[in-house]
Amino acid sequence: MPLTTYWLEHAWLGTNVEPGVALDVTDGRITAVRTGTAAPPPGAVALRGLTIPGLANAHSHAFHRALRGTVQVGSGTFWTWREVMYTVAQRLTPDSYFALARAVYAEMALAGITSVGEFHYLHHGPGGTPYADPNAMGEALIAAAAEAGIRITLLDTAYLSSGFGAAPERHQLRFTDGTADAWAERADWLKDRDGVRVGAAIHSVRAVPADQLATVARWARDREAPLHVHLSEQTAENDACLAAHGMTPTQLLAEHGVLDARTTGVHNTHLTDGDIALLGSSATGTCMCPTTERDLADGIGPAAALQREGSPLSLGSDSHAVIDLLEEARAMELNERLRTRTRGHWTAAALLRAATADGHAALGWQEAGALEQGALADFTTIALDSVRTAGPAPRLAAETAVFAASAADVRHTVVGGRHVVRDGVHHSVPDVGRALADSIAALRD
């Protein structure tokens, strides 16, 4: 690939905003960073606004995007929402899942997201019958991400039980491989490739029997792959785990060797002080999904306490009530303000790190998330002249991005040095709204 130079009007370099930065990109990597470049060099691609490393969406269920709007009718809880989710899951095929995920991942690219962690448990055909290719649904997601132009970490998920050893319910038959050994055998066929990392997930302690947790953890450890798990999202899960095992979900995971620096707990909402200490001391990460957690009335997780104890923070859009990592970053801070009635728990720079470098690391893309020599050339540019962002001095551009901007302010997204979104238009999916509408409508027919 020939050398391409991008000129950044303003760039967030991890701690501060620098005006006039030139990035040289070759073979998908940043090969030089030159500050103090007042004007675009000859032949450079000018990106006006604030350029930051590409955003990492560390927790996604792509098919949940079809629920947006429809689940806002009436009232209920997480558990009633789940019943609506099951009806959508039953209608998907590899082809319709590809079409939906391609549109969802294109929406992510429009929002400045350059990598996604897809927590994938919809494995088999209706009734649980495997497809001729047992990974047809996972491969559909991988192909969708490639067409949408973003990186994917497919977190292939073990989902074996409806709750602490109980057999899967009818709606869950598509999710299960029967045993963790059978899950591992199927997952072994999935391979890393360009733009793709394969990781593992334990759906939750209620969905993987305790005596099979170590099998999933060992599979991830042997592959040096990320391992994610829904953890203490609901108090009902905690109560059931205490009744079944006499310990919290976090304690159960620790007992079976699940917690370590490659593991990320998703939500981590209802934790004891002891749980927080276990997660922090093991360097287990925490992925907060504030817009989903408030949409489902889950509660506010102890993100600040977890980070103080040593748990790195990342962010995800989860059920895609909205797809906006800037909103997720903002919401994490604002939720903590509501809980404590004090302001300023994280700086804008710390929130951007959660949305970029720490998110990519949670997905196994440690070489992404920074505008520095040797890093993957994945970055996004946020307008500083929209009705939301106009006014503040450029030196406050990071604060403006986190506390005022939205996904609608993303102007450019570059992945591997290639323009995926230019001037707010997706390169390969020019009408993302139509693609979303058509793929979701097909699930209602």
Salt bridges, closest charged atoms under 4 A:
ASP24 OD1 - ARG34 NH2 2.75
GLU107 OE1 - ARG65 NE 2.91
GLU107 OE2 - ARG68 NH2 3.25
GLU139 OE1 - ARG193 NH1 2.98
GLU147 OE1 - ARG102 NE 3.05
ASP156 OD2 - HIS123 ND1 3.86
ASP156 OD1 - ARG186 NH2 2.76
ASP177 OD1 - HIS124 NE2 2.83
ASP177 OD1 - ARG186 NE 2.91
GLU233 OE2 - HIS267 NE2 3.55
GLU237 OE1 - ARG206 NH1 2.82
GLU255 OE2 - HIS256 NE2 3.89
GLU293 OE2 - HIS267 ND1 2.79
ASP318 OD1 - HIS59 NE2 3.45
ASP318 OD1 - HIS61 NE2 3.53
ASP318 OD2 - HIS267 NE2 3.31
GLU327 OE2 - ARG294 NH2 2.47
GLU327 OE1 - ARG330 NH2 2.86
GLU333 OE2 - ARG337 NE 2.59
GLU336 OE1 - ARG339 NH2 3.31
GLU367 OE2 - ARG197 NH2 2.84
ASP378 OD2 - ARG151 NE 2.65
ASP409 OD1 - ARG388 NH2 2.88
ASP423 OD1 - HIS412 NE2 3.67
ASP438 OD1 - ARG434 NH1 3.18
